[in-house]
Amino acid sequence: IMPLSILFFKQITLISFIANSVAIPCVGFIILPLCILGILFILLIPLLGKICLLIAEKLLEYLWIILVKLSSIPNFLWHINHNNI
C-alpha cells in the first residue's frame, strides 16, 4: 500500500509495518474469534458470552494503547516531494 500512499498523499510512514505486524495477528487470531464466540455464547450462555466480549474489549484497549504509542514516535513520517521521485 506504500506506493498508493506515495501517489495520493506524498508521504509514507515507516512505522506502519511494525503497527500492522502487531495489530493484524492480534485482531485476526484473538479479538475477532473472541467476538464471534461472544456473540454465539450470548444466545446460549449469556454470562460466558459477556466474558468473551469483555476480554475482547480489554484486548482492543491494550492494542489501541500500543498503536497510539507507535504513532507518537517522531521522525518516522517520510514526506516525498517531486524531486525524490
N, C-alpha and C positions, 0 to 999 in steps of 0.2 A: 504494500500500500504506500510505501515511501515515494515511488515515482509519481503517484497521483497527488500526494501531499505537496511534493515539489512543484508539480504543474499548476495546481489550483491555489495553493497558499504561499508558495515561495519560501517555505520553511519546513524543517523536519525536526523531530525531537529524537535524540539519541537514546533516551531512557525508555522509549516505548517498547523495545524488545524485552527489557527486564520486566516492565509492568505487565506485559502480555504473558510472559513466561510464568508469572505468579498468578495472575487473575484467571486466565483461561482454564488451567487444570483445576484450580480451586472451585470455580463456578461449575465447570462441566462434570467433574468427578465427585464433588462433595455437596455443594449447595443445591444444585438442580435436582439430584436424586433425593436429597432430604425434603425438598419442597414437594416433589411428586409423591413420596411416601407420606408426607404430612397430609396432603390432600386426600389420598386414599384412606389413610387411617382415621382422619377426622370423621369420616362417614361411619366407620366400623367401631373404632375405639377412640372417642374424642380426646381423652387425656394423652394418649400416645401421639395422636396427630398434632396436638398443640405443642408437645415436647419437640417433635421433629421440626416444626415450623419455628419454634423459638431458637433451637440450635442453629438453624439456617440463618435466622435473623442476626444472631450474635456473630456468626462467621462472616456475614456480609459487613457488619460493623467493623470487624477487625481488618477485613480486606480493604474497606474504604480508608481506614487509618493508614494502612501501608501505602495505598495509592496516593493519598494526599502527601505523605512524606516523600514519596518518589517524585511527585510533581513539584515539590518545593526545592529540589536540588538545583542549584544555579548552574549556568553555563552548559546546559545540555540541549538548548534550543538553537538550532543552526539555521540562520537566515541566509537565503540564497538570492543573490541579485543576478542580473543578466550577464554580468562579467564572469561569474563562476560556471556558467553552463557551457 
